[in-house]
C-alpha cells in the first residue's frame, strides 16, 4: 500500500537488525526512521521493533488510531471480501497533545505520525512508515525534553546541571 511519495525498502527487518533501517540525526546518539520510507518487519516482532525505534529515536509513540479486522477471518475470505489490511495502527509523537508545565497547561504541536500496517496477503511481515516529521521540537534534545518531564522542580534543576 504505497502512496505517491513513499519509498519502500525491500529488506525485512527483525529486532536484531532494525537499527540498520535507521539513520543519524543532528542530535548525537539519536537516530531516526527516514520520512516517507516504508520498511518491513517480521509480524511476530513488530511491537518490539516499534519500541526499539522509539528508544533509538528518543520518541515515545502513543497510539492514536487503530483499525483491526475480525481475527477469525481467513486470507481467502479477506480476498473474496476485498479486504486487504488485517490491521492498521497510527501513532503520534509524545510531543503531540497537552502536558502540565511548571507554569500552566501547555499544548505541544508535534505532528509526527507513524503507521504500522499488516496485510492478509503477506502475513509474515508488517509495514512501518513515518508519514509526518516532527515539528516544534527536536527528538532527543535534552533541554527541550526536560521541559515536558513530569518531575519535581528540584529534580529538574539537578538534571539540567
C-alpha positions as CSV (number, residue, x, y, z in Angstrom):
1,X,0.0,0.0,0.0
2,X,2.3,2.7,-1.2
3,X,1.3,6.3,-1.9
4,X,2.9,8.7,-4.4
5,X,6.0,9.8,-2.4
6,X,6.5,6.8,-0.1
7,X,9.6,4.7,-0.9
8,X,9.7,1.1,0.0
9,X,12.7,-0.8,1.4
10,X,12.9,-4.4,0.2
11,X,14.6,-5.8,3.4
12,X,12.5,-7.5,6.1
13,X,13.9,-6.4,9.5
14,X,13.9,-8.1,12.8
15,X,14.6,-6.7,16.3
16,X,18.2,-7.6,15.8
17,X,18.5,-5.7,12.5
18,X,16.0,-2.8,12.9
19,X,18.8,-0.3,13.6
20,X,20.0,-0.8,10.0
21,X,16.8,0.8,8.8
22,X,17.5,4.0,10.8
23,X,19.8,6.9,10.1
24,X,21.7,9.5,12.1
25,X,20.1,12.9,13.2
26,X,21.7,16.2,14.2
27,X,21.5,15.0,17.9
28,X,24.4,12.8,18.9
29,X,23.3,9.3,19.8
30,X,19.8,9.7,18.3
31,X,18.8,8.0,15.1
32,X,15.6,8.1,13.1
33,X,13.4,6.4,10.5
34,X,13.6,8.3,7.2
35,X,10.5,10.2,6.5
36,X,8.2,8.6,3.9
37,X,10.2,5.3,3.7
38,X,8.3,2.1,4.3
39,X,10.2,-0.6,6.0
40,X,9.1,-4.2,6.5
41,X,9.4,-6.0,9.9
42,X,8.5,-9.5,10.9
43,X,4.9,-9.7,12.1
44,X,6.0,-11.6,15.2
45,X,8.4,-8.7,16.2
46,X,6.7,-5.5,15.1
47,X,5.8,-4.4,18.6
48,X,9.4,-4.9,19.8
49,X,10.7,-3.1,16.7
50,X,8.3,-0.2,17.4
51,X,9.7,0.1,21.0
52,X,13.3,-0.1,19.7
53,X,12.7,2.5,17.1
54,X,11.1,4.8,19.7
55,X,14.0,4.3,22.1
56,X,16.6,4.9,19.3
57,X,14.8,7.9,18.1
58,X,14.2,9.4,21.6
59,X,10.4,9.3,21.0
60,X,7.6,7.6,22.7
61,X,5.0,6.7,20.2
62,X,1.4,6.9,21.5
63,X,-1.4,5.0,19.8
64,X,-3.7,7.5,18.0
65,X,-5.9,5.3,15.9
66,X,-6.4,1.5,15.5
67,X,-8.2,-0.5,12.9
68,X,-8.3,-4.2,13.3
69,X,-10.3,-6.7,11.2
70,X,-12.0,-9.7,12.9
71,X,-9.4,-12.2,13.9
72,X,-11.4,-15.2,12.7
73,X,-11.3,-14.2,9.0
74,X,-9.0,-16.2,6.8
75,X,-6.8,-14.8,4.0
76,X,-9.2,-16.3,1.4
77,X,-12.3,-14.8,3.0
78,X,-10.5,-11.4,3.1
79,X,-9.6,-11.7,-0.6
80,X,-13.2,-12.6,-1.5
81,X,-14.5,-9.7,0.5
82,X,-11.8,-7.3,-1.0
83,X,-10.3,-6.7,2.5
84,X,-6.6,-6.1,2.1
85,X,-5.5,-5.0,5.5
86,X,-5.7,-7.2,8.6
87,X,-4.7,-4.3,10.9
88,X,-3.6,-0.7,10.8
89,X,-2.4,1.4,13.7
90,X,-1.4,5.1,13.7
91,X,0.9,6.5,16.4
92,X,1.6,10.1,17.4
93,X,4.7,11.6,18.9
94,X,4.6,12.1,22.7
95,X,5.0,15.8,21.9
96,X,1.5,15.9,20.4
97,X,-1.1,16.9,22.9
98,X,-1.0,18.6,26.2
99,X,1.2,18.5,29.3
100,X,1.3,20.3,32.6
101,X,4.4,22.5,32.9
102,X,5.6,24.5,36.0
103,X,3.5,27.4,34.9
104,X,0.4,26.1,33.2
105,X,-1.2,23.5,30.9
106,X,0.7,23.7,27.6
107,X,-0.1,22.2,24.2
108,X,2.6,20.6,22.1
109,X,2.2,20.9,18.3
110,X,4.3,18.0,17.0
111,X,2.6,16.5,14.0
112,X,4.8,13.4,13.6
113,X,2.8,10.3,12.6
114,X,4.0,6.7,12.5
115,X,1.9,4.0,10.8
116,X,2.1,0.2,11.2
117,X,0.1,-1.9,8.7
118,X,-0.4,-5.7,8.4
119,X,-1.8,-7.3,5.2
120,X,-3.6,-10.6,4.7
121,X,-1.6,-11.3,1.5
122,X,1.8,-11.0,3.4
123,X,1.2,-12.3,6.9
124,X,4.9,-12.8,7.6
125,X,5.7,-9.1,7.7
126,X,4.2,-5.7,8.5
127,X,4.9,-2.3,7.1
128,X,6.1,0.6,9.2
129,X,6.2,4.2,7.8
130,X,6.9,7.6,9.3
131,X,4.5,9.7,7.3
132,X,4.8,13.1,9.0
133,X,8.0,14.5,10.5
134,X,8.5,16.1,14.0
135,X,7.6,19.8,14.3
136,X,8.1,22.3,17.1
137,X,10.8,20.1,18.8
138,X,13.9,18.0,18.1
139,X,13.7,14.4,19.4
140,X,16.5,13.7,21.8
141,X,17.3,17.4,22.6
142,X,17.8,17.2,26.4
143,X,16.8,20.8,27.1
144,X,13.5,20.5,25.1
145,X,12.6,17.2,26.6
146,X,13.3,18.3,30.2
147,X,10.5,20.9,29.9
148,X,7.9,18.1,29.5
149,X,9.2,15.7,32.1
150,X,6.7,15.1,35.0
151,X,9.4,15.6,37.7
152,X,9.6,17.8,40.8
153,X,11.3,21.2,40.2
154,X,14.3,20.2,42.4
155,X,15.0,17.1,40.3
156,X,14.7,19.1,37.0
157,X,17.2,21.6,38.4
158,X,19.6,18.8,39.2
159,X,19.3,17.2,35.8
160,X,19.8,20.5,34.0
161,X,23.2,21.0,35.6
